[in-house]
Amino acid sequence: MVCHVMRGDFSRDFFEGCRAILLDKDRNPKWIPPTLEQDEVVEKYFSKVDDPQWEDLNLPSRGSHGRILAPKL
């Protein structure tokens, strides 16, 4: 999902949100489209990246590193 957002594959809304909060500080983003009323719009963000040079990030499972993570409080 982050890949599609950062690449701007479907929308420039991420950058518009950053503009509204960080640059102009008007907190008034102009989303395109203004609402997400259709599931198809959202589902596109969760699809695989259609780029032959793009590789999926393969993270190891938590149990494969051999030690138990415990809080240090």
N, C-alpha and C positions, 0 to 999 in steps of 0.2 A: 504494500500500500504506500509506504513512504517513497518508494522508487517512483511510482506514478506521480505522486504529489510534487516531489522535487524536480522531476523532469518536465512537469507541466504538460503531461500527455493529454489530459482531458480538460483541464481548467487552469487558470492562473490565480485561483482563489487563495492559495497559500501565500503568494506574494502580495496579493491585495490585502489579506489579513495582517501581514507584517507591516505593510505600508500604513494601515489604519491605526495600528498600535504603536509601532516603533518610530516611524518617520514623521507622519503628520500629526499623530497623537489625537486624531479626531474621534477615534473609536467608532467610525461609521464606514465599515467596509461595503463596497458595492459588489456583492456576490453575483456571479453569472453561472447558472440561473439563480434567482433570488431565494428559491426554496428547492429542496430535494423531495419532490412529490412522487417520483417514479423510482422503483427498485433498480431498474436497469442503470440509472445514473450512478447509484452507489456501487452496484456490482462491478462496474468497470474498474473501480479503484482496487478491487480485490483480485483481479485477473492477473495472469502471469505477464511479465514484460515481454513484448513482442520485438525482441532485438537479438539477433544471432550472437552478438558479442557480449550480451548480458549473462552473467552467471548468478544463480541463486546462492544465497548465503547459507551454508550448511554448518550449523552450530552443533556441538556435541550435546548429547542428552546430559542432564544433571547427574545421573548415576554413573556416568562413564569416567569421571575424573578421579575416582578412587578415594576421596576424602569427604567427610561430612562437614557441611557449612553450618556453623553455629554462631549465634549472635555473641558479641563480646561485651555485653552489658552486665 
